[in-house]
Amino acid sequence: MFICICNAITERQVREAVAGGAHTMSDLQAQLGVASCCGCCSDTASEYLPGGRQAAYPAVHDMVETIEAAANDTALPPGFTEVVARRA
């Protein structure tokens, strides 16, 4: 999901920046350029900072386990399927 449309910054990039040590909105602006254009994404981006609403939730792609097909299951092609979930 895009957090900042102006600078094409995704949720994954924001989470990685926070995991890498970004603790303030200024840190996110310096590392990613988030909220440096129109500023509409500032509130959403700040939710991923420590203490924010999204900080306690891991990214969905981090929670998905890879499940191997059964030996007799030939209907499914081998490979990885990514599941995307949106939180309201």
Distance bins in CASP14 RR format, pairs under 12 A and 6 or more apart:
PFRMAT RR
TARGET T0000
AUTHOR 0000-0000-0000
RMODE 2
METHOD distances of the structure
MODEL  1
1 8 0 0 0 0 0 1 0 0 0 0 0
1 9 0 0 0 0 0 1 0 0 0 0 0
1 10 1 0 0 1 0 0 0 0 0 0 0
1 11 1 0 1 0 0 0 0 0 0 0 0
1 12 0 0 0 0 1 0 0 0 0 0 0
1 13 0 0 0 0 0 1 0 0 0 0 0
1 14 0 0 0 0 1 0 0 0 0 0 0
1 15 0 0 0 0 0 1 0 0 0 0 0
1 41 0 0 0 0 0 1 0 0 0 0 0
1 44 0 0 0 0 1 0 0 0 0 0 0
1 45 0 0 0 0 0 1 0 0 0 0 0
1 48 0 0 0 0 0 1 0 0 0 0 0
1 54 0 0 0 0 0 1 0 0 0 0 0
1 59 0 0 0 0 0 1 0 0 0 0 0
1 60 0 0 0 0 0 1 0 0 0 0 0
1 61 0 0 0 0 0 1 0 0 0 0 0
1 84 0 0 0 0 1 0 0 0 0 0 0
1 85 0 0 0 0 0 1 0 0 0 0 0
1 86 1 0 0 1 0 0 0 0 0 0 0
1 87 0 0 0 0 1 0 0 0 0 0 0
2 8 1 0 0 1 0 0 0 0 0 0 0
2 9 1 0 0 1 0 0 0 0 0 0 0
2 10 1 0 1 0 0 0 0 0 0 0 0
2 11 1 0 0 1 0 0 0 0 0 0 0
2 12 0 0 0 0 0 1 0 0 0 0 0
2 13 0 0 0 0 1 0 0 0 0 0 0
2 14 0 0 0 0 0 1 0 0 0 0 0
2 34 0 0 0 0 0 1 0 0 0 0 0
2 40 0 0 0 0 0 1 0 0 0 0 0
2 41 0 0 0 0 1 0 0 0 0 0 0
2 44 0 0 0 0 1 0 0 0 0 0 0
2 45 0 0 0 0 0 1 0 0 0 0 0
3 9 1 0 1 0 0 0 0 0 0 0 0
3 10 1 0 0 1 0 0 0 0 0 0 0
3 11 1 0 1 0 0 0 0 0 0 0 0
3 12 0 0 0 0 1 0 0 0 0 0 0
3 13 1 0 0 1 0 0 0 0 0 0 0
3 14 1 0 1 0 0 0 0 0 0 0 0
3 15 0 0 0 0 1 0 0 0 0 0 0
3 16 0 0 0 0 0 1 0 0 0 0 0
3 17 0 0 0 0 0 1 0 0 0 0 0
3 18 0 0 0 0 0 1 0 0 0 0 0
3 28 0 0 0 0 1 0 0 0 0 0 0
3 32 0 0 0 0 1 0 0 0 0 0 0
3 33 0 0 0 0 0 1 0 0 0 0 0
3 34 1 0 0 1 0 0 0 0 0 0 0
3 35 0 0 0 0 1 0 0 0 0 0 0
3 39 0 0 0 0 0 1 0 0 0 0 0
3 40 0 0 0 0 0 1 0 0 0 0 0
3 41 1 0 1 0 0 0 0 0 0 0 0
3 42 0 0 0 0 1 0 0 0 0 0 0
3 43 0 0 0 0 0 1 0 0 0 0 0
3 44 1 0 1 0 0 0 0 0 0 0 0
3 45 1 0 1 0 0 0 0 0 0 0 0
3 46 0 0 0 0 0 1 0 0 0 0 0
3 47 0 0 0 0 1 0 0 0 0 0 0
3 48 1 0 0 1 0 0 0 0 0 0 0
3 49 0 0 0 0 0 1 0 0 0 0 0
3 54 0 0 0 0 0 1 0 0 0 0 0
4 10 0 0 0 0 1 0 0 0 0 0 0
4 11 0 0 0 0 0 1 0 0 0 0 0
4 13 0 0 0 0 1 0 0 0 0 0 0
4 14 0 0 0 0 1 0 0 0 0 0 0
4 17 0 0 0 0 0 1 0 0 0 0 0
4 25 0 0 0 0 0 1 0 0 0 0 0
4 28 0 0 0 0 1 0 0 0 0 0 0
4 29 0 0 0 0 0 1 0 0 0 0 0
4 32 1 0 0 1 0 0 0 0 0 0 0
4 33 1 0 0 1 0 0 0 0 0 0 0
4 34 1 0 1 0 0 0 0 0 0 0 0
4 35 1 0 0 1 0 0 0 0 0 0 0
4 36 0 0 0 0 1 0 0 0 0 0 0
4 37 1 0 0 1 0 0 0 0 0 0 0
4 38 0 0 0 0 1 0 0 0 0 0 0
4 39 0 0 0 0 1 0 0 0 0 0 0
4 40 0 0 0 0 1 0 0 0 0 0 0
4 41 1 0 1 0 0 0 0 0 0 0 0
4 42 0 0 0 0 1 0 0 0 0 0 0
4 43 0 0 0 0 0 1 0 0 0 0 0
4 44 0 0 0 0 1 0 0 0 0 0 0
4 45 1 0 0 1 0 0 0 0 0 0 0
4 46 0 0 0 0 0 1 0 0 0 0 0
4 48 0 0 0 0 0 1 0 0 0 0 0
5 34 0 0 0 0 0 1 0 0 0 0 0
5 35 0 0 0 0 0 1 0 0 0 0 0
5 37 0 0 0 0 1 0 0 0 0 0 0
5 38 0 0 0 0 1 0 0 0 0 0 0
5 39 0 0 0 0 0 1 0 0 0 0 0
5 40 1 0 0 1 0 0 0 0 0 0 0
5 41 1 0 0 1 0 0 0 0 0 0 0
5 44 0 0 0 0 0 1 0 0 0 0 0
5 45 0 0 0 0 0 1 0 0 0 0 0
6 32 0 0 0 0 0 1 0 0 0 0 0
6 33 0 0 0 0 1 0 0 0 0 0 0
6 34 0 0 0 0 1 0 0 0 0 0 0
6 35 0 0 0 0 1 0 0 0 0 0 0
6 36 1 0 0 1 0 0 0 0 0 0 0
6 37 1 1 0 0 0 0 0 0 0 0 0
6 38 1 0 1 0 0 0 0 0 0 0 0
6 39 1 0 0 1 0 0 0 0 0 0 0
6 40 0 0 0 0 1 0 0 0 0 0 0
6 41 1 0 0 1 0 0 0 0 0 0 0
6 42 0 0 0 0 0 1 0 0 0 0 0
6 45 0 0 0 0 0 1 0 0 0 0 0
7 13 0 0 0 0 1 0 0 0 0 0 0
7 14 0 0 0 0 0 1 0 0 0 0 0
7 28 0 0 0 0 0 1 0 0 0 0 0
7 29 0 0 0 0 0 1 0 0 0 0 0
7 31 0 0 0 0 0 1 0 0 0 0 0
7 32 1 0 0 1 0 0 0 0 0 0 0
7 33 1 0 1 0 0 0 0 0 0 0 0
7 34 1 0 0 1 0 0 0 0 0 0 0
7 35 0 0 0 0 1 0 0 0 0 0 0
7 36 1 0 0 1 0 0 0 0 0 0 0
7 37 1 0 0 1 0 0 0 0 0 0 0
7 38 0 0 0 0 1 0 0 0 0 0 0
7 39 0 0 0 0 0 1 0 0 0 0 0
7 40 0 0 0 0 0 1 0 0 0 0 0
7 41 0 0 0 0 1 0 0 0 0 0 0
7 45 0 0 0 0 0 1 0 0 0 0 0
8 32 0 0 0 0 0 1 0 0 0 0 0
8 33 0 0 0 0 0 1 0 0 0 0 0
8 34 0 0 0 0 0 1 0 0 0 0 0
8 37 0 0 0 0 0 1 0 0 0 0 0
8 41 0 0 0 0 0 1 0 0 0 0 0
9 15 0 0 0 0 0 1 0 0 0 0 0
9 16 0 0 0 0 0 1 0 0 0 0 0
9 17 0 0 0 0 1 0 0 0 0 0 0
9 28 0 0 0 0 1 0 0 0 0 0 0
9 29 0 0 0 0 0 1 0 0 0 0 0
9 31 0 0 0 0 1 0 0 0 0 0 0
9 32 1 0 1 0 0 0 0 0 0 0 0
9 33 1 0 0 1 0 0 0 0 0 0 0
9 34 1 0 1 0 0 0 0 0 0 0 0
9 35 0 0 0 0 1 0 0 0 0 0 0
9 36 0 0 0 0 1 0 0 0 0 0 0
9 37 0 0 0 0 0 1 0 0 0 0 0
9 39 0 0 0 0 0 1 0 0 0 0 0
9 41 1 0 0 1 0 0 0 0 0 0 0
9 42 0 0 0 0 0 1 0 0 0 0 0
9 44 0 0 0 0 0 1 0 0 0 0 0
9 45 1 0 0 1 0 0 0 0 0 0 0
9 48 0 0 0 0 0 1 0 0 0 0 0
10 16 0 0 0 0 1 0 0 0 0 0 0
10 17 0 0 0 0 0 1 0 0 0 0 0
10 32 0 0 0 0 1 0 0 0 0 0 0
10 34 0 0 0 0 0 1 0 0 0 0 0
10 41 0 0 0 0 0 1 0 0 0 0 0
10 44 0 0 0 0 0 1 0 0 0 0 0
10 45 0 0 0 0 0 1 0 0 0 0 0
10 48 0 0 0 0 0 1 0 0 0 0 0
10 59 0 0 0 0 0 1 0 0 0 0 0
10 61 0 0 0 0 0 1 0 0 0 0 0
11 17 0 0 0 0 0 1 0 0 0 0 0
11 18 0 0 0 0 0 1 0 0 0 0 0
11 32 0 0 0 0 0 1 0 0 0 0 0
11 34 0 0 0 0 0 1 0 0 0 0 0
11 41 0 0 0 0 0 1 0 0 0 0 0
11 44 0 0 0 0 1 0 0 0 0 0 0
11 45 0 0 0 0 1 0 0 0 0 0 0
11 47 0 0 0 0 0 1 0 0 0 0 0
11 48 1 0 0 1 0 0 0 0 0 0 0
11 54 0 0 0 0 1 0 0 0 0 0 0
11 57 0 0 0 0 0 1 0 0 0 0 0
11 58 0 0 0 0 0 1 0 0 0 0 0
11 59 1 0 0 1 0 0 0 0 0 0 0
11 60 0 0 0 0 1 0 0 0 0 0 0
11 61 0 0 0 0 0 1 0 0 0 0 0
11 62 0 0 0 0 0 1 0 0 0 0 0
11 84 0 0 0 0 0 1 0 0 0 0 0
11 85 0 0 0 0 0 1 0 0 0 0 0
11 86 0 0 0 0 0 1 0 0 0 0 0
11 87 0 0 0 0 0 1 0 0 0 0 0
12 18 0 0 0 0 0 1 0 0 0 0 0
12 19 0 0 0 0 0 1 0 0 0 0 0
12 32 0 0 0 0 0 1 0 0 0 0 0
12 48 0 0 0 0 0 1 0 0 0 0 0
12 58 0 0 0 0 0 1 0 0 0 0 0
12 59 1 0 0 1 0 0 0 0 0 0 0
12 60 0 0 0 0 0 1 0 0 0 0 0
12 61 1 0 0 1 0 0 0 0 0 0 0
12 62 0 0 0 0 1 0 0 0 0 0 0
12 82 0 0 0 0 0 1 0 0 0 0 0
12 84 0 0 0 0 0 1 0 0 0 0 0
13 19 0 0 0 0 0 1 0 0 0 0 0
13 20 0 0 0 0 0 1 0 0 0 0 0
13 22 0 0 0 0 0 1 0 0 0 0 0
13 28 0 0 0 0 1 0 0 0 0 0 0
13 31 0 0 0 0 1 0 0 0 0 0 0
13 32 1 0 1 0 0 0 0 0 0 0 0
13 33 0 0 0 0 1 0 0 0 0 0 0
13 34 0 0 0 0 1 0 0 0 0 0 0
13 41 0 0 0 0 0 1 0 0 0 0 0
13 45 0 0 0 0 0 1 0 0 0 0 0
13 48 0 0 0 0 0 1 0 0 0 0 0
13 59 0 0 0 0 0 1 0 0 0 0 0
14 20 0 0 0 0 0 1 0 0 0 0 0
14 21 0 0 0 0 0 1 0 0 0 0 0
14 22 0 0 0 0 1 0 0 0 0 0 0
14 25 0 0 0 0 0 1 0 0 0 0 0
14 27 0 0 0 0 0 1 0 0 0 0 0
14 28 1 0 0 1 0 0 0 0 0 0 0
14 29 0 0 0 0 0 1 0 0 0 0 0
14 31 0 0 0 0 1 0 0 0 0 0 0
14 32 1 0 0 1 0 0 0 0 0 0 0
14 33 0 0 0 0 0 1 0 0 0 0 0
14 34 1 0 0 1 0 0 0 0 0 0 0
14 35 0 0 0 0 0 1 0 0 0 0 0
14 41 0 0 0 0 1 0 0 0 0 0 0
14 42 0 0 0 0 0 1 0 0 0 0 0
14 44 0 0 0 0 1 0 0 0 0 0 0
14 45 1 0 1 0 0 0 0 0 0 0 0
14 46 0 0 0 0 1 0 0 0 0 0 0
14 47 0 0 0 0 1 0 0 0 0 0 0
14 48 1 0 1 0 0 0 0 0 0 0 0
14 49 0 0 0 0 1 0 0 0 0 0 0
14 52 0 0 0 0 0 1 0 0 0 0 0
14 54 0 0 0 0 1 0 0 0 0 0 0
14 55 0 0 0 0 0 1 0 0 0 0 0
14 59 0 0 0 0 0 1 0 0 0 0 0
15 21 0 0 0 0 0 1 0 0 0 0 0
15 22 0 0 0 0 1 0 0 0 0 0 0
15 28 0 0 0 0 0 1 0 0 0 0 0
15 32 0 0 0 0 0 1 0 0 0 0 0
15 45 0 0 0 0 0 1 0 0 0 0 0
15 47 0 0 0 0 0 1 0 0 0 0 0
15 48 1 0 0 1 0 0 0 0 0 0 0
15 49 0 0 0 0 0 1 0 0 0 0 0
15 50 0 0 0 0 0 1 0 0 0 0 0
15 54 0 0 0 0 1 0 0 0 0 0 0
15 55 0 0 0 0 1 0 0 0 0 0 0
15 57 0 0 0 0 1 0 0 0 0 0 0
15 58 0 0 0 0 1 0 0 0 0 0 0
15 59 1 0 1 0 0 0 0 0 0 0 0
15 60 0 0 0 0 0 1 0 0 0 0 0
15 61 0 0 0 0 1 0 0 0 0 0 0
15 62 0 0 0 0 1 0 0 0 0 0 0
16 22 0 0 0 0 1 0 0 0 0 0 0
16 28 0 0 0 0 0 1 0 0 0 0 0
16 31 0 0 0 0 1 0 0 0 0 0 0
16 32 0 0 0 0 1 0 0 0 0 0 0
16 48 0 0 0 0 0 1 0 0 0 0 0
16 59 0 0 0 0 1 0 0 0 0 0 0
16 61 0 0 0 0 0 1 0 0 0 0 0
16 62 0 0 0 0 0 1 0 0 0 0 0
17 23 0 0 0 0 0 1 0 0 0 0 0
17 24 0 0 0 0 0 1 0 0 0 0 0
17 25 0 0 0 0 0 1 0 0 0 0 0
17 26 0 0 0 0 0 1 0 0 0 0 0
17 27 1 0 0 1 0 0 0 0 0 0 0
17 28 1 0 1 0 0 0 0 0 0 0 0
17 29 0 0 0 0 0 1 0 0 0 0 0
17 30 0 0 0 0 1 0 0 0 0 0 0
17 31 1 0 1 0 0 0 0 0 0 0 0
17 32 1 0 1 0 0 0 0 0 0 0 0
17 33 0 0 0 0 1 0 0 0 0 0 0
17 34 0 0 0 0 1 0 0 0 0 0 0
17 45 0 0 0 0 1 0 0 0 0 0 0
17 48 0 0 0 0 1 0 0 0 0 0 0
17 49 0 0 0 0 1 0 0 0 0 0 0
17 50 0 0 0 0 0 1 0 0 0 0 0
18 24 0 0 0 0 0 1 0 0 0 0 0
18 25 0 0 0 0 0 1 0 0 0 0 0
18 27 0 0 0 0 1 0 0 0 0 0 0
18 28 1 0 0 1 0 0 0 0 0 0 0
18 31 0 0 0 0 1 0 0 0 0 0 0
18 32 0 0 0 0 0 1 0 0 0 0 0
18 34 0 0 0 0 0 1 0 0 0 0 0
18 45 0 0 0 0 1 0 0 0 0 0 0
18 46 0 0 0 0 0 1 0 0 0 0 0
18 47 0 0 0 0 0 1 0 0 0 0 0
18 48 1 0 1 0 0 0 0 0 0 0 0
18 49 1 0 0 1 0 0 0 0 0 0 0
18 50 1 0 0 1 0 0 0 0 0 0 0
18 51 0 0 0 0 0 1 0 0 0 0 0
18 52 0 0 0 0 1 0 0 0 0 0 0
18 54 0 0 0 0 1 0 0 0 0 0 0
18 55 1 0 0 1 0 0 0 0 0 0 0
18 56 0 0 0 0 0 1 0 0 0 0 0
18 57 0 0 0 0 0 1 0 0 0 0 0
18 58 0 0 0 0 0 1 0 0 0 0 0
18 59 0 0 0 0 0 1 0 0 0 0 0
19 31 0 0 0 0 0 1 0 0 0 0 0
19 48 0 0 0 0 1 0 0 0 0 0 0
19 49 0 0 0 0 0 1 0 0 0 0 0
19 50 0 0 0 0 0 1 0 0 0 0 0
19 55 0 0 0 0 0 1 0 0 0 0 0
19 58 0 0 0 0 0 1 0 0 0 0 0
19 59 0 0 0 0 1 0 0 0 0 0 0
19 62 0 0 0 0 0 1 0 0 0 0 0
20 27 0 0 0 0 1 0 0 0 0 0 0
20 28 0 0 0 0 0 1 0 0 0 0 0
20 31 0 0 0 0 1 0 0 0 0 0 0
20 32 0 0 0 0 0 1 0 0 0 0 0
20 49 0 0 0 0 0 1 0 0 0 0 0
20 50 0 0 0 0 0 1 0 0 0 0 0
21 27 1 0 0 1 0 0 0 0 0 0 0
21 28 0 0 0 0 0 1 0 0 0 0 0
21 30 0 0 0 0 0 1 0 0 0 0 0
21 31 0 0 0 0 1 0 0 0 0 0 0
21 48 0 0 0 0 0 1 0 0 0 0 0
21 49 0 0 0 0 0 1 0 0 0 0 0
21 50 0 0 0 0 1 0 0 0 0 0 0
22 28 1 0 1 0 0 0 0 0 0 0 0
22 29 0 0 0 0 1 0 0 0 0 0 0
22 30 0 0 0 0 1 0 0 0 0 0 0
22 31 1 0 1 0 0 0 0 0 0 0 0
22 32 0 0 0 0 1 0 0 0 0 0 0
22 33 0 0 0 0 0 1 0 0 0 0 0
22 34 0 0 0 0 1 0 0 0 0 0 0
22 45 0 0 0 0 1 0 0 0 0 0 0
22 46 0 0 0 0 0 1 0 0 0 0 0
22 48 0 0 0 0 1 0 0 0 0 0 0
22 49 1 0 0 1 0 0 0 0 0 0 0
22 50 0 0 0 0 1 0 0 0 0 0 0
22 55 0 0 0 0 0 1 0 0 0 0 0
23 30 0 0 0 0 0 1 0 0 0 0 0
23 31 0 0 0 0 0 1 0 0 0 0 0
23 46 0 0 0 0 0 1 0 0 0 0 0
23 48 0 0 0 0 0 1 0 0 0 0 0
23 49 1 0 0 1 0 0 0 0 0 0 0
23 50 1 0 1 0 0 0 0 0 0 0 0
23 51 0 0 0 0 1 0 0 0 0 0 0
23 52 0 0 0 0 0 1 0 0 0 0 0
23 55 0 0 0 0 0 1 0 0 0 0 0
24 30 0 0 0 0 1 0 0 0 0 0 0
24 31 0 0 0 0 0 1 0 0 0 0 0
24 34 0 0 0 0 0 1 0 0 0 0 0
24 35 0 0 0 0 0 1 0 0 0 0 0
24 42 0 0 0 0 0 1 0 0 0 0 0
24 45 0 0 0 0 0 1 0 0 0 0 0
24 46 0 0 0 0 1 0 0 0 0 0 0
24 48 0 0 0 0 0 1 0 0 0 0 0
24 49 1 0 0 1 0 0 0 0 0 0 0
24 50 0 0 0 0 1 0 0 0 0 0 0
24 51 0 0 0 0 0 1 0 0 0 0 0
24 52 0 0 0 0 0 1 0 0 0 0 0
25 31 0 0 0 0 0 1 0 0 0 0 0
25 32 0 0 0 0 0 1 0 0 0 0 0
25 33 0 0 0 0 0 1 0 0 0 0 0
25 34 1 0 0 1 0 0 0 0 0 0 0
25 35 1 0 0 1 0 0 0 0 0 0 0
25 36 0 0 0 0 0 1 0 0 0 0 0
25 39 0 0 0 0 0 1 0 0 0 0 0
25 41 0 0 0 0 0 1 0 0 0 0 0
25 42 1 0 0 1 0 0 0 0 0 0 0
25 43 0 0 0 0 1 0 0 0 0 0 0
25 44 0 0 0 0 0 1 0 0 0 0 0
25 45 1 0 0 1 0 0 0 0 0 0 0
25 46 1 0 1 0 0 0 0 0 0 0 0
25 47 0 0 0 0 0 1 0 0 0 0 0
25 48 0 0 0 0 0 1 0 0 0 0 0
25 49 1 0 0 1 0 0 0 0 0 0 0
25 50 0 0 0 0 0 1 0 0 0 0 0
25 52 0 0 0 0 0 1 0 0 0 0 0
26 32 0 0 0 0 0 1 0 0 0 0 0
26 33 0 0 0 0 0 1 0 0 0 0 0
26 34 0 0 0 0 0 1 0 0 0 0 0
26 35 0 0 0 0 1 0 0 0 0 0 0
26 36 0 0 0 0 0 1 0 0 0 0 0
26 42 0 0 0 0 0 1 0 0 0 0 0
26 45 0 0 0 0 0 1 0 0 0 0 0
26 46 0 0 0 0 0 1 0 0 0 0 0
26 49 0 0 0 0 0 1 0 0 0 0 0
27 33 0 0 0 0 0 1 0 0 0 0 0
27 34 0 0 0 0 1 0 0 0 0 0 0
27 35 0 0 0 0 0 1 0 0 0 0 0
27 45 0 0 0 0 0 1 0 0 0 0 0
27 46 0 0 0 0 0 1 0 0 0 0 0
27 48 0 0 0 0 0 1 0 0 0 0 0
27 49 0 0 0 0 1 0 0 0 0 0 0
27 50 0 0 0 0 0 1 0 0 0 0 0
28 34 1 0 1 0 0 0 0 0 0 0 0
28 35 1 0 0 1 0 0 0 0 0 0 0
28 36 0 0 0 0 1 0 0 0 0 0 0
28 39 0 0 0 0 0 1 0 0 0 0 0
28 41 0 0 0 0 1 0 0 0 0 0 0
28 42 0 0 0 0 1 0 0 0 0 0 0
28 44 0 0 0 0 0 1 0 0 0 0 0
28 45 1 0 1 0 0 0 0 0 0 0 0
28 46 0 0 0 0 1 0 0 0 0 0 0
28 47 0 0 0 0 0 1 0 0 0 0 0
28 48 0 0 0 0 1 0 0 0 0 0 0
28 49 1 0 0 1 0 0 0 0 0 0 0
28 50 0 0 0 0 0 1 0 0 0 0 0
29 35 1 0 1 0 0 0 0 0 0 0 0
29 36 1 0 1 0 0 0 0 0 0 0 0
29 37 0 0 0 0 0 1 0 0 0 0 0
29 39 0 0 0 0 1 0 0 0 0 0 0
29 41 0 0 0 0 0 1 0 0 0 0 0
29 42 0 0 0 0 1 0 0 0 0 0 0
29 45 0 0 0 0 1 0 0 0 0 0 0
29 46 0 0 0 0 0 1 0 0 0 0 0
29 49 0 0 0 0 0 1 0 0 0 0 0
30 36 0 0 0 0 1 0 0 0 0 0 0
31 45 0 0 0 0 0 1 0 0 0 0 0
32 41 0 0 0 0 0 1 0 0 0 0 0
32 45 0 0 0 0 1 0 0 0 0 0 0
32 48 0 0 0 0 0 1 0 0 0 0 0
33 39 0 0 0 0 0 1 0 0 0 0 0
33 41 0 0 0 0 1 0 0 0 0 0 0
33 42 0 0 0 0 0 1 0 0 0 0 0
33 45 0 0 0 0 1 0 0 0 0 0 0
34 40 0 0 0 0 0 1 0 0 0 0 0
34 41 1 0 0 1 0 0 0 0 0 0 0
34 42 1 0 0 1 0 0 0 0 0 0 0
34 43 0 0 0 0 0 1 0 0 0 0 0
34 44 0 0 0 0 1 0 0 0 0 0 0
34 45 1 0 1 0 0 0 0 0 0 0 0
34 46 0 0 0 0 1 0 0 0 0 0 0
34 47 0 0 0 0 0 1 0 0 0 0 0
34 48 0 0 0 0 1 0 0 0 0 0 0
34 49 0 0 0 0 0 1 0 0 0 0 0
35 41 1 0 1 0 0 0 0 0 0 0 0
35 42 1 0 1 0 0 0 0 0 0 0 0
35 43 0 0 0 0 1 0 0 0 0 0 0
35 44 0 0 0 0 1 0 0 0 0 0 0
35 45 1 0 1 0 0 0 0 0 0 0 0
35 46 0 0 0 0 1 0 0 0 0 0 0
35 49 0 0 0 0 0 1 0 0 0 0 0
36 42 0 0 0 0 1 0 0 0 0 0 0
36 45 0 0 0 0 0 1 0 0 0 0 0
39 45 0 0 0 0 1 0 0 0 0 0 0
39 46 0 0 0 0 0 1 0 0 0 0 0
41 47 0 0 0 0 0 1 0 0 0 0 0
41 48 0 0 0 0 0 1 0 0 0 0 0
42 48 0 0 0 0 0 1 0 0 0 0 0
42 49 0 0 0 0 0 1 0 0 0 0 0
43 49 0 0 0 0 0 1 0 0 0 0 0
43 52 0 0 0 0 0 1 0 0 0 0 0
43 53 0 0 0 0 0 1 0 0 0 0 0
43 54 0 0 0 0 0 1 0 0 0 0 0
44 52 0 0 0 0 0 1 0 0 0 0 0
44 53 0 0 0 0 1 0 0 0 0 0 0
44 54 0 0 0 0 1 0 0 0 0 0 0
44 87 0 0 0 0 0 1 0 0 0 0 0
45 52 0 0 0 0 0 1 0 0 0 0 0
45 53 0 0 0 0 0 1 0 0 0 0 0
45 54 0 0 0 0 1 0 0 0 0 0 0
45 55 0 0 0 0 0 1 0 0 0 0 0
46 52 1 0 0 1 0 0 0 0 0 0 0
46 53 0 0 0 0 1 0 0 0 0 0 0
46 54 0 0 0 0 1 0 0 0 0 0 0
46 55 0 0 0 0 1 0 0 0 0 0 0
47 53 1 0 1 0 0 0 0 0 0 0 0
47 54 1 0 1 0 0 0 0 0 0 0 0
47 55 1 0 0 1 0 0 0 0 0 0 0
47 56 0 0 0 0 0 1 0 0 0 0 0
47 57 0 0 0 0 1 0 0 0 0 0 0
47 87 0 0 0 0 0 1 0 0 0 0 0
48 54 1 0 1 0 0 0 0 0 0 0 0
48 55 1 0 0 1 0 0 0 0 0 0 0
48 56 0 0 0 0 0 1 0 0 0 0 0
48 57 0 0 0 0 1 0 0 0 0 0 0
48 58 0 0 0 0 0 1 0 0 0 0 0
48 59 0 0 0 0 1 0 0 0 0 0 0
48 87 0 0 0 0 0 1 0 0 0 0 0
49 55 1 0 0 1 0 0 0 0 0 0 0
49 56 0 0 0 0 0 1 0 0 0 0 0
50 56 0 0 0 0 1 0 0 0 0 0 0
51 57 0 0 0 0 0 1 0 0 0 0 0
53 87 0 0 0 0 1 0 0 0 0 0 0
53 88 0 0 0 0 0 1 0 0 0 0 0
54 60 0 0 0 0 0 1 0 0 0 0 0
54 87 1 0 0 1 0 0 0 0 0 0 0
56 87 0 0 0 0 0 1 0 0 0 0 0
57 63 0 0 0 0 1 0 0 0 0 0 0
57 85 0 0 0 0 0 1 0 0 0 0 0
57 86 0 0 0 0 0 1 0 0 0 0 0
57 87 1 0 0 1 0 0 0 0 0 0 0
58 64 0 0 0 0 0 1 0 0 0 0 0
58 85 0 0 0 0 0 1 0 0 0 0 0
58 87 0 0 0 0 0 1 0 0 0 0 0
59 82 0 0 0 0 0 1 0 0 0 0 0
59 83 0 0 0 0 0 1 0 0 0 0 0
59 84 0 0 0 0 0 1 0 0 0 0 0
59 85 0 0 0 0 1 0 0 0 0 0 0
59 87 0 0 0 0 0 1 0 0 0 0 0
60 82 0 0 0 0 1 0 0 0 0 0 0
60 83 1 0 0 1 0 0 0 0 0 0 0
60 84 1 0 0 1 0 0 0 0 0 0 0
60 85 1 0 1 0 0 0 0 0 0 0 0
60 86 0 0 0 0 1 0 0 0 0 0 0
60 87 0 0 0 0 1 0 0 0 0 0 0
61 80 0 0 0 0 0 1 0 0 0 0 0
61 81 0 0 0 0 0 1 0 0 0 0 0
61 82 1 0 0 1 0 0 0 0 0 0 0
61 83 1 0 0 1 0 0 0 0 0 0 0
61 84 0 0 0 0 1 0 0 0 0 0 0
61 85 0 0 0 0 1 0 0 0 0 0 0
62 82 0 0 0 0 0 1 0 0 0 0 0
62 83 0 0 0 0 0 1 0 0 0 0 0
62 85 0 0 0 0 0 1 0 0 0 0 0
63 82 0 0 0 0 0 1 0 0 0 0 0
63 83 0 0 0 0 1 0 0 0 0 0 0
63 84 0 0 0 0 0 1 0 0 0 0 0
63 85 0 0 0 0 1 0 0 0 0 0 0
64 80 0 0 0 0 1 0 0 0 0 0 0
64 81 0 0 0 0 1 0 0 0 0 0 0
64 82 1 0 0 1 0 0 0 0 0 0 0
64 83 1 0 1 0 0 0 0 0 0 0 0
64 84 0 0 0 0 1 0 0 0 0 0 0
64 85 0 0 0 0 1 0 0 0 0 0 0
65 80 0 0 0 0 0 1 0 0 0 0 0
65 81 0 0 0 0 0 1 0 0 0 0 0
65 83 0 0 0 0 0 1 0 0 0 0 0
66 78 0 0 0 0 0 1 0 0 0 0 0
66 79 0 0 0 0 1 0 0 0 0 0 0
66 80 1 0 0 1 0 0 0 0 0 0 0
66 81 0 0 0 0 1 0 0 0 0 0 0
66 82 0 0 0 0 0 1 0 0 0 0 0
66 83 0 0 0 0 0 1 0 0 0 0 0
67 73 0 0 0 0 0 1 0 0 0 0 0
67 76 0 0 0 0 0 1 0 0 0 0 0
67 78 0 0 0 0 0 1 0 0 0 0 0
67 79 0 0 0 0 0 1 0 0 0 0 0
67 80 0 0 0 0 0 1 0 0 0 0 0
67 81 0 0 0 0 1 0 0 0 0 0 0
67 83 0 0 0 0 0 1 0 0 0 0 0
68 76 0 0 0 0 0 1 0 0 0 0 0
68 78 0 0 0 0 1 0 0 0 0 0 0
68 79 0 0 0 0 1 0 0 0 0 0 0
68 80 0 0 0 0 0 1 0 0 0 0 0
69 75 0 0 0 0 1 0 0 0 0 0 0
69 76 1 0 1 0 0 0 0 0 0 0 0
69 77 0 0 0 0 1 0 0 0 0 0 0
69 78 1 0 0 1 0 0 0 0 0 0 0
69 79 0 0 0 0 1 0 0 0 0 0 0
69 80 0 0 0 0 0 1 0 0 0 0 0
69 81 0 0 0 0 0 1 0 0 0 0 0
70 76 0 0 0 0 1 0 0 0 0 0 0
END
